[in-house]
Amino acid sequence: MKISLIVAISENGIIGKHGGGIPWKLKWDAEHFRSFTAGKWMLLGRKTYLEMEGWFTSQTPVVLTSQSDFPIFQKEHHRAVDIQEAIQLASDAGADELVISGGAQVYETALPFVDEMFITRVRERSETGVKFPPISSLDQWETTELEFHPADVDNSHDASLEKMVRKNG
């Protein structure tokens, strides 16, 4: 099963506001996120899952949490205590892919398992916020796709979408 990661990051590594939310408005990126995750299993932290209540349509979320009584919104949603359990849940259900979808702690935990990353690089520097964990061994990754998206009436900042694939051995 493929493990992918999707994230939007500012120039100084910010992925979200403290207390929730995203510090920019990128309509094209929101549409890309929804399209990319459609029909897929998604791994999320508790806070990200709660922020996204009512958002899930065809996606199957797995919440990474040590709280066995953490409330989930629908019976099709799942909990996992660690990344291995999340991968096993998705695999047992016949999923072809598990998409790592945030927040910062989930990204950090999952990075060693990720096969490919879809990174929206937002051309802005947020003063403060939640940071994406450092990617160690960047030489293990190859950029295979890159597309630029200019700011406009629906998109507050210039940004680019980069697909990075982990190099084989």
JOSUL-V98263 format. One record per pair of residues at least 4 apart in sequence whose C-alpha atoms are under 7 Angstrom apart, sorted by the first residue. I is the first residue (numbers start at 1). GAP is how many residues later the second one is. Records with the same first field share a line. If there is no record, write none. Layout:
BEGIN
I->GAP / GAP
END
This chain:
BEGIN
1->90 / 95 / 96
2->94 / 95 / 96 / 113
3->94 / 95 / 96 / 110 / 111 / 112 / 113
4->94 / 95 / 96 / 110 / 111 / 112 / 113
5->94 / 95 / 96 / 109 / 111 / 112 / 113
6->93 / 94 / 95 / 111 / 112 / 113
7->94 / 111 / 112 / 113
8->7 / 111 / 112 / 113 / 114
9->4 / 5 / 6 / 111 / 112 / 113
10->4 / 5 / 111 / 112 / 113 / 114 / 115 / 116
11->110 / 111 / 112 / 113 / 114
12->113
13->118 / 119
14->112 / 115 / 116 / 117 / 118
15->7 / 115 / 116 / 117
16->4 / 5 / 6 / 7 / 113 / 114
17->4 / 5 / 6 / 112 / 113
18->111 / 112
24->132
25->130 / 131
26->4 / 128 / 129 / 130
27->4 / 127 / 128
28->4
29->4
30->4
31->4
32->4
33->4
34->4
37->22
38->20 / 21
39->19 / 20
40->19 / 20 / 57 / 58
41->18 / 19 / 20 / 49 / 54 / 56 / 57 / 58
42->17 / 18 / 19 / 20 / 56 / 57 / 58 / 59
43->18 / 19 / 20 / 21 / 55 / 56 / 57 / 58
44->4 / 5 / 17 / 18 / 19 / 20 / 56 / 57 / 58 / 59 / 62
45->4 / 18 / 19 / 20 / 57 / 58 / 61
46->4 / 17 / 18 / 19
47->4
48->4 / 54 / 55
49->4 / 14
60->16 / 17
61->16 / 17
62->15 / 16 / 17 / 18 / 24
63->15 / 16 / 17
64->15 / 16 / 17 / 18
65->14 / 15 / 16
66->15
72->5
73->4
80->5 / 6
81->4
82->4
83->4 / 27
84->4
85->4
86->4
87->4
88->4
89->4
90->4 / 5 / 8
91->4
100->7
102->4 / 5
103->4
104->4 / 27 / 28 / 29
105->4
106->4
107->4
108->25
110->4
115->50 / 51
116->48 / 49 / 50
117->46 / 47 / 48
118->43 / 44 / 45 / 46
119->42 / 43 / 44
120->39 / 40 / 41 / 42
121->38 / 39 / 40
122->35 / 36 / 37 / 38
123->34 / 35 / 36
124->33
140->26 / 27
141->23 / 24 / 25 / 26
142->22 / 23 / 24 / 25
143->19 / 20 / 21 / 22
144->19 / 20 / 21
145->17 / 18
146->14 / 15 / 16 / 17
147->13 / 14 / 15
148->11 / 12 / 13
149->9 / 10 / 11
150->7 / 8 / 9
151->4 / 5 / 6 / 7
152->4
END
